Amino acid sequence: MTFEENSATIMNVKDKRQTQLWTIRIQNNEVTATANKKISGLKVGKLTYKNGKWTTNGAQDAKNFLRDAQNVKNLSTITNDLYFALPEDERSKTDYTPTDKNVQSQPSISDLVDSATRTAVNDFPRDPEGFFIGRYPLNQEDTSNFDFFKITCYDYAAGDLGNTSNFFKLTDMDRRKKIRRGVVSLPMQPGISESNNVNWGEDSINPLQLAGANIATKVIDEGANLLTGGGFDLTSILQQGKETGAAAFKSLSPELIKAFFAQQALGANIIGRSTGLTVNNNLEVLFNGPQLRTFNYNYRFTPREPKEADKVKQIIRFFKKQMAPKRSNSRIFLKSPNVWKLKYTYKNGDPHPFLNNIKICALTGFNVDYTPDGSYATYEDDGGRGDGSMTSYQVGLSFKEITPIYNDDFWNDDEGQEGTGF
């Protein structure tokens, strides 16, 4: 896959020899895709997007191309990227309807904030640089020959607090509508791993606390009865206390109970010192909540030509810009930095069938070593865009998932059913 200004080239996946390439162009407000050669039929295939669908020029190759689901998927994905890379005024003139369900042409402010904060949200400057497409290395033009790591940048989408019929539920970050800001494709690296953890901790409750909890539960139940129109049965509460006390006195003498409370007050183990006994604390490991995962990646960028050196510079700048917080024109508010979707991608463009998936992440750390070889070295001046480029860059990225992994994600979420799940 190669990209130029307002155009991109993809391979016909049905062409076993991998020789037929289709170039997608958005030019003069028209969207077309043209093959570089014919495989069958009398003329070279061409597709034109009109009235919400792709139409052929009658060539057999064009008809065959659209019959393949993977071709149509690749065609739609790349055309979406080209479309959103256009300036906003050009998009409004172009006859194309994006198919990406995770993208909206304009953010719906009313869905994110109430009228009291709408003015503040609109007080942020708009990024004039448009959609970014980056790839390293540049000479790997045909993505069908290798797996790659796809990093997609989105605007942060606020939660639907107060704007949902379910007061107990927030929409997961991955399901919120977000605007795409760029895509970076990088080679797969060694050391791909994941670590799933949940928080379990020790907890204890001694017999007297347990008895108190039982009595308190009874009091709460009787209080609920009173609020709902029922009576308050004080006798049953007293009976509960009587039964609890009787059971305790079968094992404990009044003197031992007094010793227990005395050692609580003094902070000393009086019972243990005098009898060799200790109160059973009913120790148990209890679940305390989920933990968020982190993912770290390290890349060595070594430009081999001026054009590639320029692209590496753009990729580094893109990550640094998108992870930075946004400040309002008035300088009163700060807005969340953009967020990231990480995807291990198989050579045919699908999710990798044997690797894990990752939920939307925040980029929490981005490190660049401009002299990873231990000395300062740049490329000589040859009149190209890479003049003065460092000979090598060591880049480290640290991502943290914004939402935890839950059990139901493995069957309710499409990604949970891919590969090894989340």
Sequence and secondary structure as in RCSB ss.txt:
>XXXX:A:sequence
MTFEENSATIMNVKDKRQTQLWTIRIQNNEVTATANKKISGLKVGKLTYKNGKWTTNGAQDAKNFLRDAQNVKNL
STITNDLYFALPEDERSKTDYTPTDKNVQSQPSISDLVDSATRTAVNDFPRDPEGFFIGRYPLNQEDTSNFDFFK
ITCYDYAAGDLGNTSNFFKLTDMDRRKKIRRGVVSLPMQPGISESNNVNWGEDSINPLQLAGANIATKVIDEGAN
LLTGGGFDLTSILQQGKETGAAAFKSLSPELIKAFFAQQALGANIIGRSTGLTVNNNLEVLFNGPQLRTFNYNYR
FTPREPKEADKVKQIIRFFKKQMAPKRSNSRIFLKSPNVWKLKYTYKNGDPHPFLNNIKICALTGFNVDYTPDGS
YATYEDDGGRGDGSMTSYQVGLSFKEITPIYNDDFWNDDEGQEGTGF
>XXXX:A:secstr
 EEETTEEEEE TT TT   EEEEEEETTEEEEEESS SSSSS  EEEEETTEEEE S HHHHHHHH HHHHHHH
HHHHHHHHHHS HHHHHHS      TT  SS  HHHHS HHHHHHHTTS   TT  EEEESSTT   GGGS EEE
EEEE      TTSSS TT    GGGS   EEEEEEEE  S       EEEEEE   HHHHHHHHHHHHHHHHHHH
HHTT    HHHHHHHHHHHHHHHHTT  HHHHHHHHHHHHHTS HHHHHHS       EEEEEEE   EEEEEEE
E   SHHHHHHHHHHHHHHHHHTS EE TTSS EE   EEEEEEE TTSSB TTS     EEEEEEEEES TTSS
  B    SSTTTT BS EEEEEEEEESS   TTHHHHSGGGGSTT  
